[in-house]
Amino acid sequence: MECEEWYSVHTLCQTAGYLVGTVGWCISMLLGTSSKHSSSKTHRTLTIIAFTLLSLQMVSILVRTKKEGYIKWWSRGHKILGYVIVAIIIANNILEGINYQTESGGKLNLVYVAILALLLLIALSLEIFRCIKSRPFIH
């Protein structure tokens, strides 16, 4: 069963993040087009992909179904799309940004990848624990 308070907070945070991100994206596009020296096509492409997927995620709030058979699939798709967006943003902002800004990007990338791997392992463990805990035991 879904907690309506959680959904309201999630929607509020997602909308606020989208608005702040949109302002940042607009500023970065303005600065990127006005700069003659600073340009990374990979960074710009990943940003456009991330923003497009984020916009799709925001539209999904409006088309959220409450039908019993479809809500499970909608929730899974929403969750997977959210994870894909987070992965693109991490790759874009951390890994691509470090490589673009520093000469020692390779060493810093290894540190960030190790930290992210640890966080991923923790998140995966918590997700598995949640699934096991919520499943009724069959005797």
N, C-alpha and C positions, 0 to 999 in steps of 0.2 A: 504494500500500500504506500502511496506517495504522500509525503508530508507537504501540505499546501504552503506552510510558512517557509519551508526551504525553497520551494519553487518561486515564491514571491521575492525572496532575498536573492536567489540565483538570477532571476530576470532583472532585478534592479541593478545588481553588480555587472551583469553582462551588458546592459544598456549603458550604464555609466562608463564602463570600459570602452565600449564601442564609440561613444561620443568623444571621449578623450583621445582615443586612437585615431579617430577621423580628423580631429584637429591636428594631431601630430603628423598624420599622413599628408594632409594638405600643406602644412609647413615644410615638410621634407620635399614634397614635389616642387614647391616654389623655390626652395633653396637649391635643389638639384638642377633645376633648369637654369637658374641664374649663375651657377658656379661653372667657371671655365676649366678649373683644374681637378675638381673632385667629382668623379663619376665612376660608378661601378654598375655595370649592366646586370650582373648576377644579383646584387643587392636590390636593385630597382625591380627586377623581374619577380624575385621572391616576395617583395613587399606588395606588388600588385596582386599576385596570387593569394597571399595571405588576406589582403583586404577584401578581395572578391569572395573568398570562402567565409570570412567574418560576416560579410553582408548577407550571404546565404544563410548563415547561422542565425542572424537576426530575423530574417524573413521566416525562419522556421518557428519562431515564437508565435507568429500570427497564424500559421497553418497547423499548429499543434492539434492533433486529433485526440479525442477522448473515447473513441470507440474501442471496445475491449480487445478486439483482434488486432488492431493496428497500432495501439499505443506502445506495445512492446517493441515493434520494429521501428517506430518513430524514435523511441528513446535510444535504441541501439545506434541508429544512424546519427542522431544528434550527438551522442557520446563519442562515437568514432570520429566524426567530423571535428569535434572539439579537440580530440587528441592530435589529429592531423594538423590542425591550425597551430597548436602549441609547438609541435615538432618543427613546422616551417618557421615559426617566429624564433625559436631557439637557434635553428640553423642559420637563419638570416641575421639576427641581431648579434648573437654571440660569436658563432664561428666565422661567418663571412665578415662581420664587422672587425673582429680581431685581426684577421688576415689582411684586411684592407688598411688598417690603421698602424699596425706595428710590424717590425721586421722579425720579432721573435714570436710570431703568431702560432707557429707549430707547437712550441712548448706550452704556451698558454692554452691552446686548444686541447692538448692532452689533459691538462688539469681540469678544464671545464667539462670535458667528456667524462672524466672519472667522477666528478661531482654529480653530473647529470645521470650517469649510470647508477650511482648509489641511490639517488632520489627515485629513479625509475624502479629499482629493486624494492625500495620501501613502499612505493605506491602499488606495485604489483602484489607484494605480500599483503598489504592491507586490503586490496581488492579481493584476493583469494580468501582471506580470513572472513571478509564480509559475506562472500558467497557461501562459505561453509557454515557460518553462524546462522544465516537466514534460511538455510535448507533444513527442513524437518527431518529428523532421524527416522529411518524405517527399520522396524524390528522384524 
